[in-house]
């Protein structure tokens, strides 16, 4: 086993947090070996599974001055420079951004208006190692390398459990949640800080991108907002009837003028009947409005034979020629 006179970590991958030198087993070091630590790195010197010291950026010469515990480990036969076995864990201190979290299964939310609703939530977060020794001892262990992929699922589970508790304490409705995204993110980050610090990490940023209900709840919300936009149900019903009449009149396969007249009259009659029913339910009178007689001036009239619309005061149906007034 060759003596490592220069130890450094230059090939740092974008997703790699920790790199061990050597990757397996222990390396041969001696007093006077050079340890180079770059900016945004920290080096944890480990012997026999125990962290002896931590080094920051710069070039360090291993000695009993910066690693006092080595004094009793060096044998006299080599003049105090005897090779000794150890490992160095280089830890990246940069911020790892763009990490994603999300609920694998819908969460149950007690909505103040809609009742029990299933919701999904997702967002992003970023982390940074703040205690390299703690992170190496409790998370990395003896692995030769450790990347974001190794810990991302574990961090996501912590986030989802915490966020579910926070969302469950909200006493509000789903329509108010979009205005609470920033507050939810701040509350979650503060609540999660202890869980991350326990393993030597800092939760630098935390964002909630969206909280979405299932499709059936979304449709119900759309229907409710549509009802609010309609306002006057009677006018809306008449508008729908007018659209139906227009479509019937423009249908080239309707069977001629008589068939078009029948469709036109039936559509208008249906629209008028629906509008009258809505007005009756709104007024609470409980009485059926009287249908206008054929030929009554100032009213929209229909032929009793073919159902086509006839102008006010007409004595005969302009479509089928049926006599309207005896």
C-alpha positions as CSV (number, residue, x, y, z in Angstrom):
1,X,0.0,0.0,0.0
2,X,1.6,3.3,-1.2
3,X,1.9,6.2,1.2
4,X,-0.5,9.1,0.3
5,X,1.7,12.2,0.3
6,X,-1.0,14.4,-1.3
7,X,-4.7,14.0,-0.7
8,X,-7.4,16.0,-2.5
9,X,-10.8,15.8,-4.2
10,X,-10.8,17.4,-7.6
11,X,-13.5,15.5,-9.5
12,X,-16.5,16.7,-7.7
13,X,-19.8,15.7,-9.5
14,X,-22.8,18.1,-9.3
15,X,-24.9,15.7,-7.2
16,X,-22.1,14.3,-5.0
17,X,-22.0,15.4,-1.3
18,X,-19.2,13.2,0.1
19,X,-16.2,11.5,-1.4
20,X,-14.0,9.1,0.7
21,X,-10.2,8.8,0.0
22,X,-9.4,6.0,-0.5
23,X,-12.9,4.8,-1.5
24,X,-12.4,1.4,0.1
25,X,-10.2,0.3,3.0
26,X,-7.7,2.7,4.6
27,X,-4.9,4.7,3.1
28,X,-1.3,5.0,4.3
29,X,-0.5,8.5,5.6
30,X,2.5,9.9,7.5
31,X,3.3,13.1,9.3
32,X,4.1,15.6,6.6
33,X,1.5,14.4,4.1
34,X,-0.3,17.2,2.3
35,X,-4.1,17.6,2.5
36,X,-5.7,20.1,0.0
37,X,-9.2,21.3,0.7
38,X,-10.9,23.5,-1.8
39,X,-13.5,26.3,-1.3
40,X,-16.9,24.9,-0.4
41,X,-15.3,21.8,0.9
42,X,-14.5,20.3,4.3
43,X,-12.3,17.3,5.1
44,X,-13.0,14.9,8.0
45,X,-9.9,12.9,9.0
46,X,-10.9,9.5,10.4
47,X,-8.9,6.7,12.0
48,X,-10.3,3.5,13.3
49,X,-13.8,4.8,12.8
50,X,-13.3,7.9,14.9
51,X,-13.2,11.4,13.5
52,X,-9.9,13.0,14.6
53,X,-10.2,16.4,13.1
54,X,-12.0,18.5,10.5
55,X,-10.1,20.8,8.0
56,X,-11.4,23.8,6.1
57,X,-10.3,25.2,2.7
58,X,-6.5,25.4,2.2
59,X,-3.4,23.3,2.1
60,X,-2.7,21.4,5.3
61,X,0.4,19.5,6.4
62,X,-0.6,16.6,8.7
63,X,1.2,16.9,12.0
64,X,0.6,16.4,15.7
65,X,-0.1,20.1,15.9
66,X,-3.3,19.9,13.8
67,X,-4.1,16.3,14.7
68,X,-3.0,16.0,18.4
69,X,-4.4,12.4,18.7
70,X,-1.8,11.2,16.2
71,X,1.0,11.7,18.6
72,X,0.4,8.4,20.5
73,X,-0.3,6.6,17.2
74,X,3.0,7.1,15.5
75,X,5.7,4.5,16.2
76,X,9.2,5.5,17.2
77,X,11.1,3.2,14.8
78,X,10.4,5.5,11.9
79,X,11.5,8.7,13.7
80,X,8.0,9.9,14.5
81,X,7.0,9.7,10.9
82,X,5.8,6.2,10.8
83,X,3.0,5.5,8.2
84,X,-0.4,5.1,9.7
85,X,-3.7,4.1,8.2
86,X,-6.6,6.5,8.0
87,X,-9.4,7.8,5.7
88,X,-10.4,11.3,4.6
89,X,-14.0,12.2,3.9
90,X,-14.3,15.2,1.7
91,X,-17.6,16.9,2.2
92,X,-19.1,19.4,-0.2
93,X,-20.5,22.5,1.6
94,X,-22.2,24.1,-1.4
95,X,-26.0,24.5,-1.6
96,X,-27.8,21.7,-3.5
97,X,-30.8,23.3,-5.2
98,X,-33.7,22.1,-7.2
99,X,-34.6,19.1,-5.1
100,X,-38.2,18.1,-5.4
101,X,-40.7,16.9,-2.8
102,X,-44.3,15.7,-3.3
103,X,-47.0,13.6,-1.7
104,X,-47.0,10.1,-3.2
105,X,-50.6,9.6,-2.0
106,X,-53.4,12.2,-1.6
107,X,-53.7,13.8,1.8
108,X,-57.0,14.1,3.5
109,X,-57.9,17.7,4.2
110,X,-60.9,18.8,6.3
111,X,-62.3,21.7,4.2
112,X,-64.5,24.2,6.0
113,X,-67.0,24.3,3.0
114,X,-66.5,21.1,1.0
115,X,-66.0,18.7,3.8
116,X,-63.3,16.0,3.5
117,X,-61.2,16.5,0.4
118,X,-58.2,14.6,-0.9
119,X,-55.3,16.9,-1.8
120,X,-51.9,16.5,-3.5
121,X,-49.0,18.9,-2.8
122,X,-45.5,19.3,-4.3
123,X,-42.7,21.8,-4.4
124,X,-38.9,22.2,-4.2
125,X,-36.2,22.6,-1.6
126,X,-32.5,23.1,-1.2
127,X,-30.0,21.8,1.4
128,X,-26.5,22.4,2.6
129,X,-24.2,20.4,5.0
130,X,-23.4,22.5,8.1
131,X,-21.9,19.9,10.3
132,X,-19.6,17.6,8.2
133,X,-18.5,15.4,11.1
134,X,-22.1,14.7,12.2
135,X,-23.2,14.1,8.6
136,X,-20.4,11.6,8.0
137,X,-20.8,9.7,11.3
138,X,-24.6,9.4,11.2
139,X,-25.5,9.3,7.5
140,X,-22.5,8.4,5.3
141,X,-20.8,5.8,7.4
142,X,-18.0,4.0,5.6
143,X,-19.3,4.4,2.0
144,X,-16.9,5.4,-0.7
145,X,-19.2,8.1,-2.0
146,X,-22.5,9.7,-1.1
147,X,-24.8,11.7,-3.5
148,X,-28.1,13.5,-3.3
149,X,-29.9,10.4,-4.8
150,X,-28.9,8.4,-1.7
151,X,-30.7,10.8,0.8
152,X,-33.4,12.5,-1.3
153,X,-36.1,9.9,-0.6
154,X,-35.4,10.1,3.1
155,X,-35.6,13.9,3.2
156,X,-38.8,13.8,1.2
157,X,-40.5,11.5,3.7
158,X,-39.6,13.9,6.5
159,X,-41.0,16.8,4.5
160,X,-44.3,15.1,3.6
161,X,-45.0,13.9,7.1
162,X,-44.4,17.4,8.5
163,X,-46.4,19.2,5.8
164,X,-49.3,16.8,6.2
165,X,-49.5,17.7,9.9
166,X,-49.3,21.5,9.1
167,X,-52.0,21.2,6.5
168,X,-54.2,19.2,8.8
169,X,-54.2,22.0,11.4
170,X,-55.5,24.6,8.9
171,X,-59.2,25.6,9.5
172,X,-59.9,27.0,6.1
173,X,-61.3,26.1,2.7
174,X,-59.5,25.0,-0.4
175,X,-60.2,28.2,-2.3
176,X,-58.3,30.2,0.3
177,X,-55.1,28.0,0.2
178,X,-53.6,29.7,-2.9
179,X,-53.2,32.9,-0.9
180,X,-51.4,31.1,1.9
181,X,-48.6,29.4,-0.1
182,X,-45.8,31.7,1.2
183,X,-46.9,31.4,4.9
184,X,-47.2,27.6,4.5
185,X,-43.6,27.4,3.1
186,X,-42.2,29.6,5.9
187,X,-44.0,27.6,8.6
188,X,-42.8,24.3,7.1
189,X,-39.2,25.4,6.8
190,X,-39.2,26.5,10.4
191,X,-40.8,23.3,11.6
192,X,-38.4,21.1,9.6
193,X,-35.2,22.8,10.7
194,X,-34.6,20.6,13.8
195,X,-35.0,17.4,11.8
196,X,-32.4,18.5,9.3
197,X,-30.0,19.9,11.9
198,X,-30.1,16.5,13.7
199,X,-28.2,14.9,10.8
200,X,-25.9,17.9,10.1
201,X,-27.9,19.6,7.3
202,X,-29.6,22.9,6.9
203,X,-32.8,23.3,5.0
204,X,-31.9,26.5,3.1
205,X,-35.0,27.1,1.0
206,X,-38.4,25.5,0.9
207,X,-41.2,26.2,-1.6
208,X,-44.8,25.0,-2.1
209,X,-45.5,25.1,-5.8
210,X,-49.1,23.7,-5.8
211,X,-51.8,22.1,-3.7
212,X,-54.3,20.4,-6.0
213,X,-57.5,18.5,-5.4
214,X,-58.6,15.5,-7.5
215,X,-60.4,16.0,-10.8
216,X,-63.9,15.5,-9.4
217,X,-63.4,18.2,-6.8
218,X,-62.0,20.6,-9.4
219,X,-65.1,20.1,-11.6
220,X,-67.3,20.8,-8.6
221,X,-65.5,24.0,-7.9
222,X,-65.7,25.0,-11.6
223,X,-69.5,24.4,-11.5
224,X,-69.9,26.5,-8.3
225,X,-67.9,29.4,-9.8
226,X,-70.0,29.1,-13.0
227,X,-73.2,29.3,-11.1
228,X,-71.9,32.5,-9.4
229,X,-71.0,34.0,-12.8
230,X,-74.5,33.2,-14.2
231,X,-76.4,35.3,-11.7
232,X,-79.9,35.3,-13.2
233,X,-80.9,31.7,-13.8
234,X,-84.0,32.7,-15.8
235,X,-82.0,34.8,-18.2
236,X,-79.4,32.1,-18.5
237,X,-82.1,29.5,-19.4
238,X,-83.6,31.7,-22.0
239,X,-80.1,32.2,-23.5
240,X,-79.6,28.5,-23.7
241,X,-82.9,28.1,-25.4
242,X,-82.1,30.7,-27.9
243,X,-78.8,28.9,-28.7
244,X,-80.7,25.7,-29.2
245,X,-83.2,27.4,-31.6
246,X,-80.3,28.9,-33.6
247,X,-78.6,25.5,-33.9
248,X,-81.9,23.9,-35.0
249,X,-82.5,26.6,-37.6
250,X,-79.0,26.2,-39.0
251,X,-79.1,22.4,-39.1
252,X,-79.1,21.4,-42.8
253,X,-80.4,17.9,-42.1
254,X,-83.4,19.0,-40.1
255,X,-86.0,17.9,-42.8
256,X,-87.0,21.2,-44.3
257,X,-88.8,24.3,-43.1
258,X,-91.6,22.5,-41.3
259,X,-89.1,20.3,-39.3
260,X,-87.0,23.4,-38.6
261,X,-90.1,25.2,-37.4
262,X,-90.9,22.3,-35.1
263,X,-87.4,22.3,-33.6
264,X,-87.5,26.1,-33.3
265,X,-90.8,26.2,-31.6
266,X,-90.0,23.2,-29.3
267,X,-86.7,24.9,-28.2
268,X,-88.5,28.2,-27.4
269,X,-91.2,26.4,-25.6
270,X,-88.7,24.4,-23.5
271,X,-86.8,27.6,-22.7
272,X,-89.9,29.4,-21.7
273,X,-91.1,26.5,-19.5
274,X,-87.7,26.3,-17.8
275,X,-87.6,30.0,-17.2
276,X,-91.1,29.9,-15.7
277,X,-90.2,27.0,-13.5
278,X,-87.1,28.9,-12.2
279,X,-89.2,32.0,-11.5
280,X,-91.8,30.0,-9.7
281,X,-89.2,28.3,-7.4
282,X,-87.6,31.7,-6.7
283,X,-90.9,33.4,-5.9
284,X,-92.3,30.5,-3.9
285,X,-95.8,31.1,-5.1
286,X,-96.4,27.4,-5.9
287,X,-98.7,28.3,-8.8
288,X,-98.2,27.4,-12.5
289,X,-98.0,30.5,-14.7
290,X,-100.7,30.5,-17.4
291,X,-99.4,29.7,-21.0
292,X,-100.0,32.5,-23.5
293,X,-102.9,31.9,-25.9
294,X,-102.1,31.7,-29.6
295,X,-102.4,35.0,-31.3
296,X,-102.2,37.2,-28.2
297,X,-100.6,40.5,-29.0
298,X,-97.2,41.3,-27.3
299,X,-96.5,37.6,-26.6
300,X,-94.2,35.0,-28.2
301,X,-96.8,32.5,-29.6
302,X,-96.5,29.0,-31.0
303,X,-98.5,27.0,-33.4
304,X,-100.5,24.2,-31.6
305,X,-100.2,22.0,-34.7
306,X,-96.4,22.2,-35.6
307,X,-95.0,24.1,-32.7
308,X,-93.4,26.8,-34.9
309,X,-93.2,30.4,-33.8
310,X,-95.9,32.8,-35.1
311,X,-95.9,36.5,-35.1
312,X,-98.2,38.4,-32.6
313,X,-101.8,38.7,-33.9
314,X,-101.4,36.1,-36.7
315,X,-104.6,34.1,-37.5
316,X,-102.8,31.3,-39.4
317,X,-99.5,29.5,-38.9
318,X,-97.0,30.8,-41.5
319,X,-95.3,27.4,-41.5
320,X,-98.1,24.8,-41.7
321,X,-101.1,27.1,-42.4
322,X,-103.1,25.9,-39.3
323,X,-105.9,28.2,-38.3
324,X,-105.0,29.9,-35.0
325,X,-108.2,31.9,-34.2
326,X,-111.7,30.4,-34.4
